[in-house]
Amino acid sequence: MATQPTTPVTAGRYVGQAVKRLEDPRLLSGHGRYVDDVQLPGMLHVAFVRSNVARGTITSIDTTAARALPGVHAVYTAADLNPRVQMFWHTMLGPPPELGGVTKYPPTRPLADGDVRFVGDPIALVIADNRYIAEDACDLVDVEIESLPAVIGIWEAAKDEHIVHPEKGTNIIDHMAMPEVPEIDAMFAAAAHVVSRRFRQCRATNVPMEPRGIIVQYDRWAGDLQIWAATQSVSEWKASAARLTGIAEPRVRVIAGDVGGGFGQKMMMTRDEAAVVMAAHLFAAAPIKWTEDRRENLIAANQAREEEIDVTMAVTADGHIMGAKIYFWEDVGTFPSGSGATGSMAMGVFPGPYKFPVILPGNTAVFTNTVGKQAYRGPWMMETVAREQMMDHVAHEIGMDPIEFRRVNIVREEDLPYTNCMTMVYDESVSPNETMEQAAAMLDVPSFRSLQAAARAEGRLLGMGMAVYMEPSAIAFGMLSSDQAIMRMDPSGKVQVAMSTGNHGHSLETTIPQIVAEHLGCDITDVVLIQGDTASSPVGPGTGGSRSAVIAGGAAQTAALRMRDKILQIAAHAMEASVDDLEINNSVVSVKGTPTKAMPFFQIAPMAYMMPEALPPGMEQGLEITARYRPPGQFTWSNAAHACTVEVDQATGMVKILRYIVSEDCGQMINPMVVEGQIAGGVVQGIGGVLFEEMVYDDDGNPLATTFLDYLLPSAPEIPDIEYGHIVKLSPSIGGYKGMGEGGAIGAPPALANAIHDALAHLGVHPTRFPLGPSQLLDLINNASV
Amino acid sequence: MSTPVEFTVNGTARSVSVEPRKLLSDVLREDLHLTGTHVGCEHGACGSCTVIVDGAAVRSCLLFAVQLGGAEITTVEGIANVDGTLNTFQQAMHDQHGLQCGFCTPGIVVSMTAYLADHADPTDDDLKDALSGNLCRCTGYQGIVNAARQAAGLPVHVGSRGGH
């Protein structure tokens, strides 16, 4: 199946082209530079002693034997490190209330102090010659813990019978009661149809293939703190390290290099990394490295998706949505990043692509004795998981085809701009209806329905599902508002551009040069992106939240246009021509129609730096441009529709995905190959969250999926070829770009769940809870009553 | 405590003296500075650390270096063509957008280079099965499967735009 014909992409020489990636050769040949690849002279290694109890009192810690082990340099506990912490909060989320901010934080302590609060809670930190000795020493640290009942599960936590954080006095970290509106109750009472469901998705974790890692070198004589880290945002980590240690922020340098995936897990510094920073600051004698192992990553790196939503929807007899009541429950674990709560965002986005006249929202987020919550690709996406399944459940209840029910309620071109009932504004560039119809056409619904009927006659269970959503990309407020491009044309006529972004899979080393080369008029290989190093990069948000195309791309494009303008002015002056008569092709400025009258960049650039008398009067020397870009809206909305077909094996409960289709609108694509790569990665993470992945805790708070034999990731044989369709409506942002990095993971879970539902509905099976693995589906099938 | 061991790595004779408990993956990375071999799980599940030992693709996190006296080892750093160009599978990965963050990539390059050397005529399903021992979290396997197809001379799924 070919990529569908689309609205023609306004392809320039580079923008809109599937340019192969400039970063590939080093990564394909084993010459990337990830944090664990860095070896410094005299570097020592860190390992953590972690709690094997979910909740309990530490009655004693004896580090004597560990300290005595040859090769061990230090063993630190909370008493050593915690009192030295100056401040521990995240720039992106702002300071805690006691420092004038609004973000609620869990207690901020690098190491467990007096008690432990989840299995994996770091209790002590060992510094040794190598990781082997450090782990030996961890085994020699004698920790006595008196176990207490663990608080596990949203409903248990909400009772407040036992308290996860005694300092907080309650397990409820975020709560908004659903407003009581008698008129709406009356409307629901009179509605032709009222349908209620509770949807649940299960705890999953980001699983970057490279676990977390950090190297910290504190030079007490210079006063400098240098950090190499697997992070998505060097600016964020620089500020965090400065706040932790009290070292002046300009004396902190953070270098990311290549990062082996993040998906939200490496956005903000967590307690483990903070402990390493504090240990290096105290130890000071040598650089120290902590490389997390996979078991630690699965039990101690923050996780996501432990969420449920109660939805009640009122619908007219002819299928028009009248309104909904939604209550969002989430488990933020013990030490989330900030409050971890995504309720307000999830409820704002809940209407998605449909015209809900009214929604009454409420939410509760609770602490539990499990590892904390953090962002994971589409952190608010439970709204789409619930809404899109609800659309199918309601359609089934009222006897409508699910796509027809969507057609009745979807936001159409003539509705734009559209303000949803949660006050979010969709500008004129969104296209939910167009993507839904494109996906439906690609699927060929009538053909599938015939196929399904024929299969059912043979006793085979086929199903199709759809999910449509709005993606609030490039969220632009606070630290995330803007990014800067620091662009320099070197005297050779080649260009470097420095940005706050990083390389953890987003292909920016290719796509940013595509934008710059397009607008400057040079060859793409003449443009180099410098990123992920605070010594050269500007302050900015880093890479995450589907922002780089819009915000980093916008900054790079703005800088390139300013650079172009200055180059043209210099050339016009030198060639005694008008700027309006000049054009740039292949790094050569020439007079239109007179190609012999021309100046290449390699001639203009040295003139700019070294021949002040050749420049237009009053012009500042040099070719150094900065541009900071903030998109016009707080969100740059993209949208997509997913459609998939499955076969469920009634005997085994196994689901085979037959086709997977994504129609999306991310505005002007910079590089369609990269766009489709981002979609695919997200889709397969979404599939994993439905069929394979579940981080299970038992009632005592023990994590039961601590290896890849228990925490199952999708692998190649389970995944079909994905089919893509593109609708292109230019966003109001410069270049017309929209972010789309998270969408795959947002749309896939409900699209797949709806396909499974469609395959099983006639048996009386109406799934509402993930995972939908073989054992869960067999249970549902065997217990179904038609 | 340390034990000497000699083997050939990427065609060069190397001798190291390491603790018997030290994993081949750690010896390659720390003692021989061949950091292209990545460690993603240390329990033989993710495949990132795959290297070729005496012709067979193996998980270097499941072997002790001292087991391998006299062995011929090829790591990702030694897998390109002798003239320094990307080998057939590496080139296919580049052409088909088979990598994003690049962390699992060395293991996939080594695994599939070894597989394709031993399997002249694989089917589409064979290729997917051959990839099942390598986990990737970025690509959804689309570009990787296409790269395997390209390298094996099978039709590439054009819904994935990597072939452009």
Interface residues (C-beta under 8 A of the other chain):
Chain A: M1 A2 T3 Q17 A18 K20 R21 E23 D24 P25 L27 L28 S29 G30 H31 G32 R33 Y34 D36 D37 Q39 N130 R131 Y132 N206 V207 P208 M209 E210 P211 D258 V259 G260 G261 F263 D293 R294 N503 H504 G505 H506 S507 P672 M673 V674 E676 G677 A680 G681 G682 V683 V684 Q685 T707 F708 L709 L713 P714 S715 A716 P717 I719 D721 I722 E723 Y724 G744
Chain B: E19 R21 K22 D26 R29 E30 H33 L34 T35 G36 T37 H38 V39 G40 C41 E42 H43 A45 C46 S48 T75 V76 E77 I79 A80 L86 Q90 M93 H94 D95 H97 L99 Q100 C101 G102 F103 C104 T105 P106 V109 D125 K128 D129 L131 S132 G133 N134 L135 C136 R137 C138 T139 G140 Y141 Q142 G143 I144 V145 H157 V158 G159 S160 R161 G162 H164
